[in-house]
Amino acid sequence: MQLRFTKMHGLGNDFVVVDLITQRFRLKPHHIRRLADRHFGIGCDQVLTVEIPTQPDVDFRYRIYNAEGSEVEQCGNGARCFARFVRDKRLTGKQKIKVETLAGIIELELTPNRHVRVDMGEPILDPKRIPFTADQQAQTYALEADGQQLQVGAVSMGNPHVVLNVEDTTSAPVDHLGAILESHPRFPQRVNVGFMQVLDRQHIRLRVFERGVGETLACGTGACAAVVAGITQGKLDETVSVKLPGGELEIHWAGPGNAVIMTGPAATVFEGQIQI
């Protein structure tokens, strides 16, 4: 079968987007791995599918697969690409779109400058719901890894994140320590690992080692989790510019009881068909 696809990216975090509304196909893990392979396939960090929703009053169902074939709950950069895709393909004429994800319902809004504003929902700080093994909720947690005692933040944005404060993201051991922490036993569903450098109360630098992928040029949920951790620890204001290797995102969080709002770009790279 010839499967139509669109290659997109959000700040260099790249995706293969597959419309499973106008074409019918069941993607299996080996299909995902083939599409994501940068040598024998198309190449991407994650594969996104556009599907008919299973819930009423929702516009679409949105599914996210890591390059190695596992399905994950949420992806902020992917959400922006999803919104841009369904508008550009005229699957909807709405400016505000409600989307069903594995982590719940999210709302996407296209802005006049072609950026996308995403209501990412309320962050989860309760360790049991992240999930993260801890006696009680705290601003930071002591975590032993690689022979070190680390002080970390733990947040879920529908997917689990651990956030480390570092002096300089350039020299941070992202690949080495990220791989160790990703499978740390206190995170039973594995975890995304953020390395955050606070520049001032409204600006941070961030690198993220993503669960099942490795370091990416940008991670939307990672940016949200880092800002939430920084605000919770009293280091950041409500609105923060997050500088990632692939570009910048604006993250706003007014504190407990409020949703995290992420705003940033999404771009189409090319379209094509592949034999599956």
Disulfide bonds with the S-S distance in Angstrom:
none
